[in-house]
Amino acid sequence: MDALLTPVLMMLIFAYLFGGAIAGSANAYLQYLLPGILVLTVVPMTVYSGTTLCQDLSRGVYNRFRTMPFWQPAAVLGPLATDALRYAAALLATCGAGLLLGYRPDGGAPGTLLGALFILLFAFSVSWIFSTIGLIAKRPETVSGTSIMVLYPLLFASNILVDSSTMPGWIDMVVKLNPISVAVTAARGLMEGTAGAADLAAGFGVCLLLLVAFVPASFYLYLTKNAR
């Protein structure tokens, strides 16, 4: 239920509280807001992958898995793939609510679908960061605390809620280099039908970089970690 209700509530709060001040009306702001709110609501959910993994490790669940005759990396990959279903549910609920409220992307249904799929890929890529942290941390609270210190500054110092071009020059540069902003720009371009090759390359490049860096790290830590 949190995956379905929280994104919708956040979209309603931001659109109707700030829409008039930022864009003149809630409907006008919604056209800019929705791709960003999808990222804002789905990416924090990736922390659950790390906290759940850390909690199961502390309970000895994965020690029993290591004695079973199956492909061991599946013990890490399986839960993360299952979490992706939660992300998909949140995306579907938020997009559906946005359409009911008047969101009409220029990219139409194909653009909206492509944008949502990209956000799903980005969230799955980010979840491997917290998977790695969950395999290192001794307590789930450590994973949650790390996410607050790292993830939330990146989320709010981005172009999720406002166009960075309205910010002072040096802040605009920092926001544009933020990987969250890179992902939002790619998703927004896909949904609006304005995505350029450079924006898409940057967006998919961030996903690839995260996967290349953290998937092997997660598997290595799981396979070599001593029993707790």
FIKOL-304791 format. One record per residue (C-alpha): x, y, z. Coordinates in nm, 4 decimals. Layout:
// FIKOL-304791
PT      east     north        up
PT         X         Y         Z
...
END
This chain:
// FIKOL-304791
PT      east     north        up
PT    0.0000    0.0000    0.0000
PT    0.2884    0.2397    0.0686
PT    0.4112    0.1871   -0.2871
PT    0.0702    0.2818   -0.4249
PT   -0.0468    0.5609   -0.1964
PT    0.2685    0.7546   -0.1084
PT    0.3589    0.8584   -0.4663
PT    0.0038    0.9724   -0.5385
PT   -0.0155    1.1739   -0.2169
PT    0.3183    1.3398   -0.2875
PT    0.2086    1.4363   -0.6369
PT   -0.1142    1.5886   -0.5057
PT    0.0707    1.7815   -0.2347
PT    0.3344    1.9284   -0.4642
PT    0.0999    1.9988   -0.7563
PT   -0.1750    2.1717   -0.5612
PT    0.0362    2.3472   -0.2971
PT    0.3092    2.4801   -0.5244
PT    0.1650    2.4571   -0.8743
PT    0.0053    2.8009   -0.8703
PT    0.3172    2.9733   -0.7376
PT    0.5576    2.7984   -0.9752
PT    0.3640    2.7611   -1.2997
PT    0.0451    2.9614   -1.2573
PT   -0.1812    2.6593   -1.2114
PT   -0.1699    2.3066   -1.0768
PT   -0.2418    2.1605   -1.4210
PT    0.0396    2.3511   -1.5897
PT    0.2856    2.2511   -1.3185
PT    0.1726    1.8889   -1.3380
PT    0.3052    1.8647   -1.6945
PT    0.6543    1.9432   -1.5649
PT    0.6238    1.7756   -1.2260
PT    0.5068    1.4224   -1.3012
PT    0.8302    1.2748   -1.4477
PT    1.0237    1.4203   -1.1560
PT    0.7767    1.3040   -0.8931
PT    0.8058    0.9513   -1.0315
PT    1.1781    0.9601   -0.9555
PT    1.1263    1.1312   -0.6196
PT    0.8868    0.8640   -0.4995
PT    1.0432    0.5516   -0.6497
PT    1.4148    0.6033   -0.5882
PT    1.3851    0.6312   -0.2052
PT    1.2098    0.2945   -0.2096
PT    1.5361    0.1365   -0.3266
PT    1.6675    0.1704    0.0293
PT    1.4391   -0.1185    0.1284
PT    1.6565   -0.3539   -0.0766
PT    1.9556   -0.2822    0.1446
PT    1.7728   -0.2814    0.4776
PT    1.5942   -0.6085    0.4014
PT    1.9157   -0.7738    0.2878
PT    2.1011   -0.6569    0.5991
PT    1.8200   -0.7751    0.8242
PT    1.8081   -1.1199    0.6632
PT    2.1849   -1.1520    0.6920
PT    2.1741   -1.0720    1.0628
PT    1.9072   -1.3396    1.1118
PT    2.1157   -1.6054    0.9386
PT    1.8825   -1.6517    0.6417
PT    2.1628   -1.6300    0.3880
PT    2.3827   -1.8667    0.5850
PT    2.1228   -2.1356    0.5176
PT    2.1041   -2.0321    0.1515
PT    2.4779   -2.0967    0.1154
PT    2.4246   -2.4642    0.1996
PT    2.1650   -2.5104   -0.0746
PT    2.2476   -2.6316   -0.4287
PT    2.1419   -2.3318   -0.6403
PT    2.3158   -2.0433   -0.8169
PT    2.4160   -1.8378   -0.5145
PT    2.3981   -1.4868   -0.6684
PT    2.0252   -1.5513   -0.7154
PT    1.9878   -1.5023   -0.3392
PT    2.0759   -1.1347   -0.3932
PT    1.9328   -1.0857   -0.7409
PT    1.5942   -1.2377   -0.6570
PT    1.4896   -0.9926   -0.3841
PT    1.6063   -0.6939   -0.5886
PT    1.4102   -0.8138   -0.8909
PT    1.1056   -0.8596   -0.6682
PT    1.1469   -0.5061   -0.5352
PT    1.1305   -0.3866   -0.8962
PT    0.7657   -0.4990   -0.8972
PT    0.7032   -0.2531   -0.6131
PT    0.8649    0.0218   -0.8171
PT    0.6478   -0.0695   -1.1166
PT    0.3331   -0.0570   -0.9022
PT    0.4280    0.2889   -0.7753
PT    0.4947    0.4124   -1.1291
PT    0.1661    0.2740   -1.2558
PT   -0.0361    0.4241   -0.9718
PT    0.1280    0.7648   -1.0047
PT    0.0975    0.7792   -1.3830
PT   -0.2663    0.6743   -1.3605
PT   -0.3423    0.9408   -1.1009
PT   -0.1568    1.1988   -1.3067
PT   -0.3634    1.1187   -1.6156
PT   -0.6826    1.1526   -1.4135
PT   -0.5667    1.4926   -1.2875
PT   -0.4927    1.6184   -1.6375
PT   -0.1386    1.5141   -1.7242
PT   -0.1115    1.5035   -2.1034
PT    0.2478    1.4439   -2.2185
PT    0.3413    1.5449   -2.5713
PT    0.5102    1.2079   -2.6140
PT    0.1745    1.0334   -2.5766
PT    0.1331    0.6804   -2.4488
PT    0.4576    0.5492   -2.6084
PT    0.6617    0.8297   -2.4525
PT    0.5022    0.7808   -2.1132
PT    0.5716    0.4081   -2.1259
PT    0.9336    0.4593   -2.2308
PT    0.9849    0.7198   -1.9586
PT    0.8386    0.4916   -1.6928
PT    1.0534    0.1999   -1.8087
PT    1.3630    0.4160   -1.7922
PT    1.2792    0.5251   -1.4363
PT    1.2261    0.1602   -1.3461
PT    1.5728    0.0797   -1.4833
PT    1.7254    0.3709   -1.2944
PT    1.5620    0.2680   -0.9654
PT    1.6796   -0.0912   -1.0150
PT    2.0324    0.0388   -1.0761
PT    2.0247    0.2522   -0.7604
PT    1.8986   -0.0429   -0.5554
PT    2.2338   -0.2148   -0.6084
PT    2.4044    0.0684   -0.4179
PT    2.1993   -0.0122   -0.1096
PT    2.2399   -0.3824   -0.1684
PT    2.6150   -0.3304   -0.1395
PT    2.5737   -0.1152    0.1705
PT    2.3385   -0.3742    0.3215
PT    2.6051   -0.6420    0.2787
PT    2.8626   -0.4236    0.4525
PT    2.6521   -0.2766    0.7325
PT    2.5924   -0.4643    1.0556
PT    2.2491   -0.3139    1.1241
PT    1.9568   -0.2095    0.9000
PT    1.9557    0.1280    1.0742
PT    2.2984    0.1962    0.9270
PT    2.1607    0.1489    0.5764
PT    1.8711    0.3831    0.6465
PT    2.0978    0.6447    0.8008
PT    2.3334    0.6318    0.5046
PT    2.0441    0.6804    0.2654
PT    1.9310    0.9939    0.4470
PT    2.2788    1.1467    0.4346
PT    2.3480    1.0590    0.0702
PT    2.0259    1.0091   -0.1211
PT    1.8012    1.2877    0.0031
PT    2.0444    1.5748   -0.0625
PT    2.0801    1.4425   -0.4181
PT    1.7034    1.4188   -0.4617
PT    1.6266    1.7710   -0.3492
PT    1.9347    1.9309   -0.5097
PT    1.8013    1.8289   -0.8495
PT    1.5603    1.9379   -1.1212
PT    1.2779    1.7195   -0.9907
PT    1.0597    2.0071   -0.8720
PT    1.1926    2.3103   -1.0597
PT    1.3929    2.3885   -1.3714
PT    1.7574    2.4362   -1.2760
PT    1.7913    2.7195   -1.5300
PT    1.6071    2.9436   -1.2823
PT    1.8832    2.8934   -1.0247
PT    2.2093    3.0892   -0.9845
PT    2.4819    2.9844   -1.2291
PT    2.6995    2.7673   -1.0040
PT    2.3979    2.5951   -0.8481
PT    2.2578    2.5303   -1.1960
PT    2.5850    2.3577   -1.2881
PT    2.5853    2.1433   -0.9731
PT    2.2218    2.0428   -1.0253
PT    2.2812    1.9456   -1.3878
PT    2.5747    1.7238   -1.2871
PT    2.3635    1.5501   -1.0234
PT    2.2933    1.1919   -1.1464
PT    1.9347    1.2255   -1.0237
PT    1.8915    1.5294   -1.2499
PT    2.0450    1.3392   -1.5394
PT    1.7897    1.0611   -1.4937
PT    1.4981    1.3041   -1.4560
PT    1.6015    1.4929   -1.7698
PT    1.6105    1.1703   -1.9714
PT    1.2730    1.0535   -1.8352
PT    1.1139    1.3936   -1.8878
PT    1.2433    1.4066   -2.2436
PT    1.1052    1.0603   -2.3217
PT    0.7629    1.1431   -2.1781
PT    0.7465    1.4792   -2.3557
PT    0.8869    1.3468   -2.6824
PT    1.1803    1.5893   -2.6721
PT    1.4624    1.3595   -2.5589
PT    1.7908    1.4306   -2.7314
PT    2.0626    1.1760   -2.7978
PT    2.2951    1.3389   -2.5433
PT    2.0303    1.3307   -2.2671
PT    1.9475    0.9667   -2.3334
PT    2.3136    0.8675   -2.3515
PT    2.3783    1.0401   -2.0194
PT    2.0746    0.8788   -1.8563
PT    2.1515    0.5260   -1.9704
PT    2.5195    0.5877   -1.8997
PT    2.4424    0.6586   -1.5332
PT    2.2408    0.3355   -1.5094
PT    2.5197    0.1363   -1.6738
PT    2.7840    0.2897   -1.4485
PT    2.5867    0.2022   -1.1346
PT    2.5280   -0.1542   -1.2504
PT    2.8906   -0.2092   -1.3502
PT    3.0145   -0.0706   -1.0188
PT    2.7714   -0.2229   -0.7696
PT    2.6409   -0.5522   -0.9138
PT    2.9834   -0.7223   -0.9009
PT    3.0500   -0.5623   -0.5607
PT    2.7249   -0.7013   -0.4194
PT    2.7870   -1.0506   -0.5543
PT    3.1459   -1.0490   -0.4305
PT    3.0495   -0.9365   -0.0806
PT    2.7722   -1.1958   -0.0594
PT    2.9898   -1.4843   -0.1796
PT    3.2866   -1.3983    0.0422
PT    3.1155   -1.2662    0.3528
PT    3.1768   -1.4636    0.6684
PT    2.8779   -1.6071    0.8499
PT    2.7479   -1.3751    1.1168
END
